[in-house]
Amino acid sequence: MVKGLNPARMRNRAQFGNLVRNGKVNPNTGRATQGFAESFSLWYGDYTLTLSQRLAYHGLDKDLARVIFIRHNPQIMEVKKVQIDNVLYDIQEVQADDGLTADGFDLVALKKVVSNG
């Protein structure tokens, strides 16, 4: 998807995974709760969209929290959550590179998970 990004901007680590049952029970409802389970972690960099890119990319979606870029990785299609600095995000969209070159990056659009309680 995106070529020519500077890998030196990839200074932070993100944990990618899914929600799984964690063996705890919600005392108010008696239902099993879920927690984040990391599948793998990757280096990432923040990707800043211009206003026109934001409108073209996501329309007027105000819930879009951030866009990050990672080295092309096919495993990204198997996960639904990202944890960055103990903040959990839903993966909204992945614009994956074809992976044919060594300088390929994927853009990952994230939305902050809102939980009650």
C-alpha positions in Angstrom: 0.0 0.0 0.0 2.4 2.6 1.2 6.0 2.8 -0.1 8.9 5.0 0.9 8.1 5.5 4.6 11.1 5.9 6.8 11.5 2.8 9.1 13.3 5.0 11.6 9.9 6.4 12.5 8.9 2.9 13.8 9.9 3.6 17.4 7.1 2.0 19.4 5.8 -1.6 19.9 2.2 -2.6 19.5 0.6 -5.9 20.7 -1.8 -7.5 18.2 -4.4 -10.1 19.3 -8.0 -10.9 20.0 -10.4 -11.0 22.9 -10.6 -14.4 24.7 -12.4 -15.6 27.8 -10.2 -14.9 30.7 -11.9 -17.2 33.3 -13.3 -14.3 35.3 -17.0 -13.7 35.9 -18.8 -10.4 36.0 -20.3 -10.2 39.5 -23.2 -8.1 38.3 -24.4 -10.3 35.4 -22.8 -13.7 36.2 -21.4 -13.9 32.6 -17.9 -14.8 31.7 -15.7 -11.8 30.8 -13.2 -11.4 28.0 -9.7 -10.1 28.1 -7.1 -9.2 25.5 -4.7 -12.0 24.5 -1.6 -11.1 22.5 -0.8 -13.1 19.4 2.3 -11.2 18.3 3.9 -7.7 18.6 5.3 -5.5 15.9 7.1 -2.2 15.6 4.9 0.6 14.4 5.0 4.3 13.5 2.2 6.8 13.6 0.9 7.8 10.2 -0.7 11.2 9.8 -3.4 11.7 7.3 -4.2 15.0 5.6 -7.7 16.3 5.9 -8.5 15.2 2.3 -6.9 11.8 2.9 -9.0 11.4 6.0 -12.2 12.3 4.2 -11.3 9.9 1.3 -10.2 7.2 3.6 -12.9 7.2 6.2 -15.4 9.8 5.3 -16.7 11.7 8.4 -16.0 8.9 10.8 -15.2 10.8 14.0 -14.5 7.6 15.9 -11.3 6.9 14.0 -8.6 7.2 16.7 -5.4 6.8 14.8 -3.6 5.3 11.8 -0.4 3.4 12.2 2.0 1.8 9.7 3.8 -1.5 10.1 6.0 -3.6 7.9 3.9 -5.8 5.7 2.7 -8.8 7.7 0.0 -11.2 6.5 -0.7 -12.2 10.2 -2.4 -8.8 10.6 -5.5 -10.2 8.9 -6.0 -12.8 11.6 -6.4 -10.4 14.5 -9.1 -7.9 15.5 -7.5 -5.9 18.4 -4.3 -3.8 19.0 -3.0 -2.7 22.4 -0.8 0.3 22.5 0.4 1.7 25.8 -2.3 -0.3 27.6 -5.0 1.2 25.5 -7.1 -1.2 23.5 -8.2 -0.5 19.9 -10.3 -2.2 17.3 -8.8 -2.7 13.9 -11.2 -0.8 11.6 -9.4 -1.4 8.3 -6.1 -2.6 7.0 -4.7 -1.4 3.7 -2.2 -4.2 3.1 0.8 -4.0 0.8 1.3 -6.7 -1.8 4.4 -7.7 0.0 6.4 -8.2 -3.1 9.1 -5.7 -2.1 11.2 -5.3 1.0 10.0 -1.7 1.5 6.3 -2.4 1.8 4.2 -1.2 4.6 0.6 -1.7 5.8 -1.7 1.0 7.1 -3.8 0.0 10.0 -6.8 2.3 11.0 -7.7 2.0 14.7 -10.7 2.9 16.8 -10.5 3.1 20.5 -12.5 0.5 22.4 -15.1 2.0 24.6 -16.2 0.0 27.5 -18.8 0.6 30.2 -17.7 0.1 33.8 
